[in-house]
């Protein structure tokens, strides 16, 4: 089902909850590559498709020009921290509001620069995707970190306080970006590529990762992990992943809520699972990222 973007925005208003407002009507959208992503230049001008998944989740797919949508704190409220947000959707689509823009806006309202990442989809719902998670998805994640770090001064960001929050399939990207960060390419003609893609912290929301294929080493950044006990897709694997962080001596915090299922994102209400954004913010403060 395909719907025009204005209608999607109206349908999605209930999701802009938990203290999240519509903020800027037209936030800044920054393509990750000015001339198109490597290998996707011929399709960079194709329109993204916006629709509804399961009748209640706004989604976007057919993404060939990956981008960051920028949500900055109000003047005088910035902490210097930044979080890049990668929505989930099984690499078929992006749940771009309740796991994306609404999350980035919530961060901005709490002094943290939020960046919604639209990345290329390995199993794009449009069909016949040429992309791979570990190649193109990872390239988009790494490039998003470089873009934020290279423009840190413009956006009021401390380049040593950049984190990446991934939900479900976006959590797979977050883990890949964590494991494959580099110091940049000092001789590259593109100044953005000279910036480091190493993260300062990692946030994993019910991530779609196979923890048995992941090795955590002591040089990785601190991590914040959260899921729900009744999400059998991730509750066991995320607990095992936390133990790997602990065994490697990498600081980590985990929250497994009693109820929430898979894909709860940011939500309104008294349910304990709705408190995860504040718990994450508390953790960031405790780690010194908000000073």
N, C-alpha and C positions, 0 to 999 in steps of 0.2 A: 504494500500500500504506500503510495507516494502522496505527500501533502506539501503545500506551499509553506515556506519558512514562516511567514507571519502567523499562520494558523498553528504551526508547531509551537511557536512562542506562547500563544494563548493557552494551548492545551497543557503546556509545561509549567504554567505559573504555580500550581500547587507544589511543585518540586522545589521551587525557589524558597525553601523554608529554612528552619533551624537558624533563624537570624540572618538569612540571606535575602538581599533585595535585588532588584533588577539592575542596580548600579548604572554604569554608563550604557546608554542605548546602543552605541556603536563603538565597542572597545577596539583598540588597535589590533590588527591582524598582521603578523609578520611572516612572510614565507621563509622557510628555513634556508632555501637557496633562491637567490634573486632570479636566476635564469633557469630554474627548475631543478628538481632532485636528479642526481646522477642516474641515468637509465630511464627516467620518466619525463624528459624534456618534451617529447612529442605529444604527451598527454596532459601537460601541466594546465592547459586551459579548459579541460573537461569539467563540467559542472559537478559539484558534489550532489549526492542525492540525499534528501532528508525525508524521513518517514517515521512510522510508529512500529515498535516491536511489542508483541503481546498486548496490543491495544493501550498500553499505559506507559511505555518507555520510548521517549523520543530518541531517534538514532540518526546517524549520518554514515554514509559509505560512498564508494567510488571516489576515494581520495587519491589523487595523483600529484598534488602539489602540497606536500606536508607543511604545516604552519604552526605558529604559536599565537594564541589570542591572549593579550596582555591585560591583566587586572592589577592595578597598582594601588597601594594604600593612599588614603587622603593625606594631603600635605601635613607634615608635622607628626604623623602617626607611624611612619615606617620604622621597623626594627632593623632593617638591613638584611633580613633573611628572605629567601625565595624558595618556592616550591613549584616544580614542573609537574603537572597533573596529566597522567595518561589514563583515559577511560578504558573500560573493558568492553567486551562484545564478542569474545571468541575469535578475534581477528577477522570476523565477518562484517562487523559494523562497530561504531563507537556509541556507547551510551553517554552522549556528550553533555548532558545536563546534570543528572544526579550523580554522575561519576566524573564530571568535567567542569563545566562553567560555574555551576552552583558551588562546587568545592573551591575553585580558584577565587570566586567572589568572596566566599566566607573567609579565606585566608587574608584577602586584601582588607576586609573590614576589621581584621585583627592584627594589622600592621605588617603582614607578610605578603610580599609580591607573589601573585599567583599567575601561572602560565598554563593555559589549556593547550595540550599537544594533540594535534590531529596528525596521525601517522598512517603510513601506507599499510594496507591490510592484506595479509597473506592468503586469507580465504574470503576475500571480498564478496559480499552478497550479490554484487553486480555480475559475478562470474568471471572465469578465465583470468584470475589474478596472476600476474607474472612475478609477484613478490614473495620473499621468504622472510620469516620472522627474524632469524639469526643474521640476515644480511641487510635487507632494506629497513625492516622495523628497527633493528639495532642502529643502523646508520642514522635514522631519523631521531632516535633517542639521544645518540651521541651529539648530533648536530644541534639539537635543542639546548643541550647543556653548554656547548660552545657559544651559541648565540647569546644566551643569557649572561654568560661570563664576559663575553666581549663587549656587551652593552651595559654592564653592571653600573657604570657611572651614570649613564643616561637614565636608568630606571631606579636609582637609589638602592642598589643591591650591593652587599658586601660579597666580593667574589669568593670568599672563603666560607660562605654560608648558603650554599646552593644544594637543595635536596630534590629528590624525585619521588613522587607518590604514584604508584600504579595499582589499579584495581583489576583483579581477575587477569584477563589477557594482558592488560597494561602492566600488571605486576610481573609478568614474564619479561616485558621490556625493561622494567625497573631493575630486575635481577641481572639481566644481560648487561645493562649499562653499568651496574655496580661492578660486575666481574671484568668488564673490558674497558674501563676508563684508561685514558692515556694522558700524557703531559702536553699534548699538542704537537704540531709539526712546525718548528720554528722557521723553516725555509719555504713554507708554502706561499704561493702567490696570493691565496685568499687569506686575508687577515683573520677571518673567523676560524679557519682551520688551525691557526697558530695557538688558539686558546685551548686550555686543558678541558678534557671531557670527564675528568675525575669528579665524582660526587663527594660532597661533604657529609651527607647523611642520606639514608635510604628509608622509604616508607612503603610497606607492602600491605595492601588491603585484599584479603582473601585471594592471594596471588595464584595464578594458574601455572605453577612451576612443579617440576618433578625434583623434589629435594634430594633424591638419591643420586641425581646427576650433577649436583652442585657441591663444590668444595669451597668452604669458607676459610680464608686465610687471615692472619692477624693484621695485614695491611689494609683490609677493607674498612669502609666507613661505618659508623654506628647505624643501627637499624631499629625501626619501630614497626611492629607487626600486629595486625588485628584481623579477626575473623569471627565467625559464629559457630558454636558447638553443633548446631543443627545443619550446618553446611558440611556435609560429609565429603564434598569434593576437596575441601581445603583444611578442615580443622586439624586432621592428623598430620598432614604434610607440613603445615605451618609450625606446629609444635616441634616436629623433628628438625625443622630448619632453625628454629630458635636454639635448640640444643647444640646445633653445629656452631652457631655464633658464640654460644657460651664456651664450648670446648676450645675454640680458637682464641678466646680472650678478647673478642670484639664486643663492646657494650651494646646491649640490645634490650628492648622492652617488648613484652607481648601481652595482648588482651584477647581472650577468647570469650565472647559474650554467649550467654545461654541461648538466646534466640535471635534470629535475624536472617537466616537462610543465606543464599548466595546472591550477591549483587545488590546489597541494601544501600550502598552509597551514602550520601548525606540525606538525612530525613528529619522531619519534625515530630515531636511527641515525647512522651515520658519514658519510652522504652530505653533501657540501659544502653542498647546498641547505638542509640542516637548520640551518645556522649563521646564517641570516639574522636571527633574533631578537637574537642577541648582537651581530651587526654593526650592527643598528639601535640597540641600547643603546649601543654604542661611539660611534656617530655622535652620539646625543643627549648623551652625556657630553662629547664634543669640542665640541659647540655650546654647552655650558654649561647645558643644561636639567636636569642632575642635581645641580647644586650646591645 
